[in-house]
């Protein structure tokens, strides 16, 4: 017997708001029934385990994520600008062998946008 990854779930203060950010960032939809307490970003049918869920918790985020998304893009500057316009915050930028920008979503969850190609 084994398990399969259904998706990833994050704690949130406002599940619907942070789900809306991630749906827009990833070009997906928020599933019907989303609310402040629980929301789901629809999975990409071509990617098993790509469902993203959000559950409301009472406390604020206080420390760095132990796990985060890495998003890949062919145009780092344009993608970072798009994500900032959606409500992300820029935290760090690294240039070198690997070029990437660390951002935070509207609730402070860190993620990286990595230049590829």
Beta strands, then each sheet from edge to edge (+ up, - down):
strand 1: 7-12
strand 2: 38-41
strand 3: 51-56
strand 4: 70-73
strand 5: 89-94
strand 6: 100-104
strand 7: 110-115
sheet 1: 1+ 3+ 2-
sheet 2: 4+ 7+ 6- 5+
end
